[in-house]
Amino acid sequence: MEIEEYARIAAAEDDHWWYRATRAVMADLLDPWLAPGPAAGPTAGPTAGPTAGLEERRILDAGCGPGGNGAGLAAAGAVVGIDVSPDALAFVQARRPGTTPVAGTLERLPFADASFDVVAAITVLYCVDDDAGAVRELARVLRPGGAALMIEPAFAWLTRAHDKTVHSRRRYTRPGLAATARAAGLTVRRATYAYSFLVPPAGALALAERLRPHATADAGSDVERRTLDPAFARLAHAERQWLRRRNLPVGSSVVVLASRP
């Protein structure tokens, strides 16, 4: 990712509608594993979490960036944020006292087997060289019964200039990301799309950039586009209610919630 993009994200992630909506979806999906007090054991049912209490619970924010997502999880346990970028970790060190920053890559996590109750990889797998290897590493450091949540950009045809800004290598489909999780030995609990309302405008922008590549070559970061924040925030809130009970057949992001047997 470009260094300037970390600064943009750090400045926006506390109040930008997308980051707030994503943290809300994370909270909904991970609630069985992050609820206060001892969680149910891994044999208690399909939504059960590990046995650790709040004081013992360990959470990994994989590819943490400036640390906003990890900060949203810090009330539920001890958060460790890992990132390959020293610039990202500097933001975590300065602004996120509830997160312990660690330098490293997702393909070779510097942690022992079964060291975390929850791992979250939010818009990071699409930027790593070996995404399948990274998911295997997430599974390795996850404790039995623990949860792995992955939220990644969807559909190659939605690729835009912003993908270049963040050094994207791929986008995903729901079946593809779920298959990657299963191949790593994880049990998929939910696989859905999210942000369905973004598909028409994102698709139109992607098409415009392909038709006029020189005119849009410097389109830059999506983080600074805030004009429609209030409208998108309302749509995201409405969609969140749907996602609490049902999956979506299309969206600009793929969401996979999995657990380790």
C-alpha positions, -999 to +999 in steps of 0.1 A: +000+000+000+012+035-007+025+053+024+001+082+018-029+058+019-021+047+055-023+084+065-056+088+047-070+057+064-057+067+098-074+101+094-107+086+082-113+052+099-129+064+131-158+081+113-158+071+076-191+052+070-174+021+055-151+015+084-179+021+109-202-002+090-175-029+087-168-028+125-205-032+131-207-063+109-176-077+126-192-072+160-224-090+149-206-120+134-181-124+161-204-118+190-206-155+201-168-154+205-164-120+220-194-117+244-184-108+280-176-137+303-166-172+294-178-183+260-194-216+252-171-245+244-165-256+208-188-285+211-218-265+222-232-258+187-224-242+154-221-207+168-202-216+199-169-199+208-138-209+227-136-214+264-114-184+272-128-156+295-123-119+287-091-117+307-076-146+287-090-139+253-065-131+226-075-115+193-053-111+162-059-082+138-041-096+108-029-069+084-040-043+109-031-012+090-034+019+112-054-002+137-090+010+136-105-025+134-084-038+162-094-009+184-130-019+179-122-053+193-100-042+222-129-042+247-133-080+242-098-091+249-061-085+243-055-074+207-023-080+187-020-062+154+004-075+128+014-057+096+043-057+072+044-020+070+064+000+096+043+031+086+011+013+096+026+000+129+037+036+137+001+047+136-009+018+158+018+026+183+008+063+184-030+060+183-042+026+195-031+019+230-053-012+233-034-030+205+001-045+206+018-039+173+039-067+158+059-066+125+055-096+102+038-111+072+006-131+071+023-158+051+047-165+081+030-154+113+055-151+142+032-168+167+029-203+182+002-227+171-032-222+187-024-188+202-055-168+194-093-172+201-102-149+172-084-138+141-097-110+118-083-104+083-101-073+069-093-062+034-058-076+036-057-110+018-062-094-015-029-076-011-006-105-001+014-127-025+002-161-012-033-157+001-039-194+005-007-197+026-019-167+047-052-183+054-034-215+064-013-195+088-045-179+103-059-214+108-026-225+124-025-198+151-063-202+158-073-222+189-097-251+184-132-236+185-119-201+176-133-179+149-116-165+118-134-136+100-123-125+065-138-095+046-123-089+012-131-070-020-154-088-044-154-094-082-125-088-105-147-067-127-150-041-099-113-035-100-105+002-101-076+027-097-080+025-059-069-012-061-036+000-075-032+025-047-035-003-021-013-027-042-042-051-047-033-085-063-068-100-066-105-098-058-127-126-046-160-144-051-179-159-022-173-195-034-136-188-039-129-173-005-150-200+012-130-227-006-097-211+005-109-212+041-119-249+038-087-258+022-069-244+052-088-268+075-114-243+087-151-249+089-171-222+071-200-209+093-211-180+070-203-170+035-220-139+021-216-108+001-219-073+017-224-037+005-248-047-023-258-011-028-222-003-038-222-026-068-240-003-093-219+028-086-187+008-082-194-011-114-202+022-133-169+037-121-149+006-130-164+007-165-157+044-169-120+038-158-116+011-184-132+032-211-111+062-203-079+049-186-058+080-191-085+103-178-089+082-146-053+071-141-049+094-111-083+086-096-065+078-064-080+069-030-117+061-023-111+070+013-113+107+006-146+106-013-170+116+015-199+133-003-223+104-001-213+093+034-247+099+051-266+081+024-242+051+024-243+050+062-281+047+062-280+020+035-253+001+054-274+002+086-304-012+067-283-039+051-268-049+085-302-058+097-306-082+068-272-097+073-280-106+108-304-132+095-297-138+058-269-139+032-267-116+002-263-129-033-241-100-045-220-071-030-188-052-033-172-073-005-171-110+004-175-120+040-165-154+053-168-165+089-151-197+098-139-217+128-112-242+136-125-277+145 
